Each structure stands twice: as structure tokens, then as C-alpha cells.
């Protein structure tokens, strides 16, 4: 079964940037559409960005123009570039393939001055 490891989170000031990475092991990464999700304390899990196998992308309205999802199939990695970060972006971020039930441990993003 394919598994994912997220990394790249941290503490950043409002207006700052981070790039999250999600590396796959096992499975055929090329065939997976992928999503970045986030869960803030006390809030529901939210799909933030999505990329198809053909690299078509979609974003939740709250991050459009600030976040960018991309993939490198040779590296079995999907990225989330996050710019102009806001305190409301604070959450644990997870990546997941559309057709699997596997959830990694996530990576914490904290936006605070």
C-alpha cells in the first residue's frame, strides 16, 4: 500500500511562506490524484488543494492566489507552496491520494507573530 510522509511545516510570521512536501513510498505514484488537507483545532478536515494525474489543479477559495500545488512524479513527491500566510492557515497539513485511505502523521503549520 502506498504511504506518504509530509514535511516542511513550522512556525512562520504572517505574510511569510512555507513549502510543504509529501513523499510517497510504495504504489504507483504517477497514477494517484493527490490532495493536501488541513485540520485546525476544533475545526473539520478541509481539502485545501488538489492535483490530478495530469496536473490539473483546484483550490479552496480561501487559499486561491496564495497556495500552489505541484507534483514531481520522478521524485514521487507532491508539494504545496504557501505564500502570504495568515494566522487562519494554522493547522496540521496532510496529503492523501484520492483512491487510498492512508493518512500520514501530517506536518504542523503555525502562522503567528
trRosetta pair geometry for C-beta under 8 A, 3 or more apart (Angstrom, degrees):
i j d omega theta_ij theta_ji phi_ij phi_ji
1 26 6.1 46 88 127 31 144
1 27 6.8 5 178 -55 30 109
1 100 6.8 129 -170 -143 98 127
1 102 6.2 147 150 -56 117 134
2 24 5.5 -16 -168 -163 110 109
2 25 7.1 154 -154 78 60 41
2 26 4.8 -166 -102 95 44 89
2 27 2.9 -32 -67 1 105 147
2 28 7.9 -93 -70 27 126 37
2 29 7.1 138 -134 -81 137 67
2 32 6.9 -114 79 -58 173 150
2 97 6.2 42 88 -3 140 149
2 100 5.9 -118 59 -63 103 163
2 102 6.5 -158 89 32 69 149
3 24 7.2 144 77 -154 41 58
3 25 5.2 -18 61 59 91 92
3 26 5.8 58 11 35 80 119
3 102 5.7 -120 -109 173 58 152
3 104 7.0 109 179 -86 78 92
4 22 5.1 0 -172 -177 118 100
4 23 6.9 149 -153 73 62 39
4 24 5.5 -30 -95 -95 76 64
4 25 7.8 176 -82 17 30 72
4 95 5.1 -122 162 82 153 104
4 96 7.1 -143 25 -91 151 39
4 97 7.5 167 -42 -22 129 89
4 102 6.7 139 11 115 91 115
4 104 4.5 -97 88 -43 84 127
5 22 7.1 162 76 -152 38 53
5 23 5.2 -18 57 57 92 92
5 25 7.5 34 -7 -7 104 109
5 104 5.8 169 -101 -141 32 142
5 105 7.7 11 -134 28 65 95
6 9 7.5 42 139 -22 106 108
6 20 6.4 -9 -166 -176 97 109
6 21 7.1 156 -153 85 49 50
6 22 5.1 -17 -97 -99 72 81
6 93 6.4 -169 -178 101 150 84
6 94 6.3 -121 -35 -126 153 41
6 95 5.6 155 -82 6 106 97
6 104 5.3 150 -5 96 95 142
6 105 7.1 -143 41 67 99 67
6 106 5.6 -7 54 -142 145 24
6 107 4.2 -132 127 -17 109 104
7 20 7.2 159 83 -156 38 64
7 21 5.2 -15 62 60 87 96
7 22 8.0 167 20 -80 64 39
7 23 7.6 5 12 0 109 104
7 107 5.7 148 -117 -88 18 142
8 18 6.1 132 151 169 95 99
8 19 5.5 -88 -166 98 141 55
8 20 4.1 177 76 -115 130 42
8 21 5.0 120 -31 8 129 78
8 107 6.0 62 53 146 63 165
9 18 6.8 44 -124 174 37 151
9 20 6.5 27 -60 -102 70 100
9 92 8.0 -19 -103 -133 164 53
9 93 6.4 169 -81 33 118 110
9 107 3.4 173 -13 150 119 97
9 108 4.8 142 139 68 148 41
9 109 4.6 -114 -140 -66 99 65
9 110 7.8 77 171 0 102 69
10 18 6.4 177 42 -115 93 131
10 108 7.7 91 -68 90 18 78
10 109 7.1 7 42 -119 38 57
10 110 7.3 -86 134 38 32 84
11 110 4.7 -21 -106 75 70 109
11 112 6.7 -47 -157 45 95 97
12 16 3.8 -141 172 87 111 140
12 17 7.2 -142 -164 50 153 21
12 18 5.6 -136 -31 -47 152 108
12 85 5.7 64 98 59 126 154
12 109 7.5 -25 19 -164 109 84
12 110 7.3 148 24 83 62 57
12 111 5.7 -26 75 -108 84 68
13 16 4.9 104 60 -27 67 123
13 111 7.4 52 164 -161 12 68
13 112 7.3 -65 -114 87 46 33
13 113 5.4 57 -140 -99 90 68
14 85 6.4 -135 -135 96 42 75
14 86 6.0 34 -136 -123 96 41
14 87 6.1 -34 -83 -41 110 78
14 111 5.8 84 -83 168 61 104
14 112 7.6 31 -38 -111 83 10
14 113 6.0 -40 7 -51 99 98
15 84 6.0 -22 -134 -135 47 51
15 85 6.7 -53 25 51 11 67
16 85 5.3 -30 66 34 68 117
16 111 7.3 -172 48 -129 102 92
17 81 7.3 -7 -169 -176 109 79
17 82 6.2 163 -153 91 60 61
17 83 4.7 -9 -104 -107 104 62
17 84 7.7 22 -78 -15 80 37
17 85 6.7 172 -87 -18 31 105
18 82 5.0 0 59 58 80 110
18 85 6.8 43 6 -58 97 143
18 109 6.3 -168 58 -126 161 113
19 79 6.0 -13 -176 -168 99 110
19 80 7.1 164 -158 81 52 49
19 81 5.0 -14 -109 -104 89 66
19 82 7.1 -178 -85 20 37 73
20 36 7.0 113 84 -131 140 135
20 79 6.7 149 81 -161 58 55
20 80 4.2 1 53 52 108 100
20 82 7.0 46 -7 -10 98 113
20 93 5.7 -76 -113 107 163 147
20 95 7.9 170 135 -47 121 110
20 107 6.0 169 -134 65 109 140
20 109 7.5 -66 -68 -64 121 123
21 77 5.7 -23 -164 -164 97 117
21 78 7.7 144 -159 78 49 43
21 79 5.7 -21 -102 -104 63 75
22 34 7.3 168 87 -175 142 138
22 36 7.4 -161 -26 -93 141 89
22 77 6.5 145 74 -156 51 62
22 78 4.7 -16 59 60 110 87
22 79 7.5 -164 19 -75 78 30
22 80 7.8 52 -14 -10 107 97
22 95 3.5 14 -119 11 160 160
22 104 7.5 -175 -140 13 98 153
23 75 7.4 -75 -120 149 92 88
23 76 6.1 66 -162 103 67 92
23 77 5.1 -22 -97 -98 67 88
24 27 6.5 -78 171 65 122 111
24 29 4.5 148 69 -95 152 117
24 32 7.5 153 -101 39 157 148
24 76 4.2 -113 56 168 94 106
24 77 7.2 -154 7 -76 80 39
24 78 7.9 58 -30 -4 104 92
24 97 7.9 61 -108 -53 128 120
25 76 7.4 100 -72 133 40 150
27 31 8.0 -123 164 53 94 103
27 32 7.1 40 143 -41 132 129
27 97 7.7 -116 145 -27 162 167
27 100 7.7 -54 -99 -64 158 144
28 31 4.6 37 105 13 109 114
28 32 7.4 155 92 -23 63 90
29 32 5.8 -64 -157 25 42 113
29 73 6.1 168 104 -144 108 71
29 76 4.2 172 -27 -132 165 83
30 53 6.6 66 161 -149 59 105
30 73 4.8 52 -96 -150 84 129
31 53 6.2 -9 -144 -108 29 137
32 53 7.0 136 67 -83 22 93
32 97 3.9 -55 -163 -135 130 120
32 98 6.7 169 -167 26 75 80
32 99 6.6 -132 -124 33 81 99
32 100 7.5 -22 -125 -5 127 110
33 50 6.9 22 166 -179 105 96
33 51 6.8 -168 -158 96 70 49
33 52 4.8 -27 -114 -127 109 50
33 53 5.7 -77 -68 -33 72 73
33 97 7.0 114 71 -159 48 68
33 98 4.4 16 74 -7 100 130
33 99 7.6 91 40 -14 85 91
34 50 7.2 174 93 -151 45 56
34 51 5.4 -4 60 58 87 91
34 69 7.8 -168 95 177 100 129
34 71 6.6 128 33 -86 136 129
34 78 4.6 -136 113 -69 159 165
34 95 6.1 0 -176 -173 110 105
34 96 7.2 158 -154 83 66 35
34 97 5.7 -44 -99 -101 70 58
34 98 7.2 -113 -77 -23 24 80
35 47 5.3 -43 -174 -143 136 102
35 48 7.7 134 176 46 86 64
35 49 6.8 164 -154 88 62 48
35 50 4.6 -19 -102 -102 87 80
35 51 7.7 174 -83 20 43 62
35 95 6.9 164 87 -152 45 59
35 96 5.5 -18 61 62 92 83
35 97 7.9 146 18 -111 76 13
35 98 6.8 94 -14 -71 106 74
36 47 7.7 112 79 -161 46 58
36 48 4.9 -51 100 62 93 108
36 49 4.7 16 42 52 108 93
36 50 7.7 -144 23 -69 65 43
36 69 6.1 -160 0 -102 121 121
36 78 7.4 -157 -57 126 95 120
36 80 4.6 68 -87 -74 166 140
36 93 6.1 -4 -175 -172 100 105
36 94 7.3 156 -157 82 53 42
36 95 5.5 -32 -99 -96 64 75
37 45 5.6 11 173 -179 126 99
37 46 6.4 156 -160 79 74 41
37 47 5.4 -44 -100 -99 83 49
37 48 6.2 159 -117 2 24 88
37 93 7.1 156 83 -156 45 55
37 94 4.8 -18 64 64 97 94
37 95 7.4 160 17 -96 77 23
37 96 6.2 9 -2 10 121 115
38 45 7.5 166 85 -152 30 58
38 46 5.5 -22 62 61 77 94
38 48 5.3 51 -2 -43 105 128
38 89 7.7 -54 -177 -168 171 61
38 91 3.8 76 174 109 110 145
38 92 6.6 159 -153 79 66 42
38 93 4.8 -27 -96 -98 89 68
38 94 7.2 168 -86 18 36 72
38 109 7.6 -49 -128 38 125 121
39 43 6.5 -179 -163 82 61 84
39 44 7.3 -90 -125 143 88 24
39 45 4.7 -35 -81 -97 105 66
39 46 7.1 154 -83 13 51 75
39 91 5.6 154 71 -169 27 108
39 92 5.4 -16 59 56 86 93
39 94 7.5 20 0 -1 100 113
39 106 7.9 -59 33 -122 102 159
40 43 4.3 27 66 34 92 128
40 88 7.8 -38 -89 -169 159 58
40 90 6.1 82 -122 96 105 72
40 91 4.1 -73 -71 -95 70 96
40 92 8.0 171 -82 16 32 65
43 46 7.3 -18 136 -26 115 113
43 91 7.7 -67 62 -109 125 115
46 60 6.5 10 164 -66 110 164
46 91 7.9 -62 40 -149 110 168
47 50 6.4 13 172 -53 119 107
47 60 6.6 147 95 -52 65 112
48 59 7.0 -13 158 -148 57 73
48 60 5.5 -74 -136 12 41 117
48 63 5.7 39 -169 8 94 155
48 67 6.6 -40 157 112 111 171
48 80 7.4 47 99 -141 129 142
48 93 7.5 -37 11 -131 149 100
49 57 6.7 -14 -172 -166 96 101
49 58 7.1 165 -154 87 51 50
49 59 5.1 -10 -104 -105 79 77
49 60 7.4 -92 -59 5 52 79
49 63 6.8 -83 -58 93 98 141
49 67 5.7 -129 -59 125 135 127
49 68 7.8 114 -137 179 154 10
49 69 3.9 166 145 -41 132 130
49 80 6.0 151 46 -120 142 107
50 57 6.8 153 82 -153 55 52
50 58 4.7 -5 54 56 103 95
50 59 7.8 -163 21 -71 70 38
50 69 7.0 145 49 59 11 167
51 55 6.0 -12 -171 -134 106 45
51 56 7.1 158 -152 75 55 40
51 57 5.1 -16 -98 -97 77 78
51 69 4.8 -148 -43 124 115 121
51 70 7.0 132 -96 -114 158 16
51 71 5.5 176 117 -25 150 115
51 78 6.5 -179 45 -141 134 121
52 55 6.6 -71 67 3 73 13
52 56 4.5 15 24 46 120 89
52 57 7.8 -131 8 -64 76 38
55 70 7.5 18 -144 -142 106 62
55 71 6.4 -140 -100 38 89 105
57 68 7.7 4 -174 -157 165 61
57 69 5.4 164 -133 61 120 102
59 63 5.3 -118 -179 82 117 95
59 64 4.8 148 94 -82 130 72
59 67 6.1 156 -132 73 131 106
59 69 7.5 174 -81 -2 93 110
60 63 5.6 62 67 21 84 98
60 64 7.5 -136 92 -35 38 83
61 64 5.7 -38 -148 -2 38 118
62 88 7.6 -94 179 116 134 125
63 66 5.3 -105 -166 63 61 103
63 67 4.0 -1 165 10 119 123
63 82 7.7 -59 -152 -126 120 88
63 89 7.6 95 -96 -107 104 109
64 67 7.7 -52 -80 41 19 85
66 82 6.8 23 141 -158 91 60
66 83 5.3 -144 -166 71 67 75
66 84 4.7 -102 -129 60 109 108
66 85 7.6 139 173 -75 127 41
67 80 6.2 -13 -167 -174 109 91
67 81 6.7 154 -158 84 53 57
67 82 5.1 -9 -107 -106 87 67
67 83 7.3 -174 -78 26 39 69
68 80 7.5 155 78 -157 44 46
68 81 4.4 -7 57 57 96 107
68 83 7.8 26 0 1 99 105
69 78 6.8 2 -171 178 95 102
69 79 6.9 162 -153 85 47 58
69 80 5.5 -16 -99 -102 74 71
69 81 7.9 -160 -72 22 27 72
70 78 7.2 174 90 -156 39 61
70 79 5.0 -8 60 55 86 105
70 81 7.3 25 7 -7 108 106
71 77 7.0 169 -153 95 60 50
71 78 4.6 -25 -101 -105 86 77
71 79 7.2 -174 -83 15 35 75
72 75 4.2 21 108 35 118 108
72 76 7.8 -34 94 18 75 19
72 77 5.0 4 54 61 98 94
72 78 7.9 -173 23 -82 62 34
72 79 7.5 46 -6 -17 97 108
73 76 7.0 28 -166 -79 39 43
78 95 5.8 151 71 -146 122 145
80 93 7.0 -129 58 176 154 145
80 95 7.9 -164 -25 -79 118 105
82 85 5.7 55 142 -80 108 101
82 89 6.8 138 -172 -178 135 149
82 109 7.4 21 60 -143 168 153
85 89 5.1 -106 -157 51 84 150
85 109 7.7 -131 -143 170 138 120
85 111 4.6 -152 145 -109 114 134
86 89 5.1 113 59 -11 68 100
86 111 6.0 90 103 120 21 157
87 90 5.9 -18 -178 -15 53 115
87 111 5.0 -149 -99 97 36 101
87 112 6.3 71 -115 -87 94 60
88 111 7.8 -36 32 63 32 131
89 109 6.3 -56 133 121 93 128
89 111 5.1 59 62 -6 98 142
90 109 6.3 -152 -128 105 42 75
90 110 5.2 36 -130 -128 103 49
90 111 5.1 -129 -60 28 85 80
90 112 7.1 44 -81 -44 134 92
91 108 8.0 -151 113 -144 30 55
91 109 6.1 6 55 56 58 98
92 106 4.2 48 168 147 105 145
92 107 7.0 151 -158 70 68 26
92 108 5.4 -37 -100 -95 73 63
92 109 7.6 157 -104 18 23 73
93 106 5.9 151 72 -161 36 91
93 107 5.4 -28 61 62 92 80
93 108 7.8 160 14 -100 77 14
93 109 5.6 40 -16 -7 117 117
94 103 5.8 -9 -167 -156 144 92
94 104 6.0 170 -145 55 89 84
94 106 4.4 -54 -75 -94 83 93
95 104 6.7 20 51 20 76 126
96 100 7.0 -146 -173 74 81 90
96 102 7.0 175 -133 81 83 62
96 103 6.1 -24 -91 -99 115 68
96 104 8.0 -154 -76 6 71 84
97 100 4.5 51 69 21 110 106
97 102 7.3 31 31 50 98 97
103 106 7.7 -7 169 -46 95 92
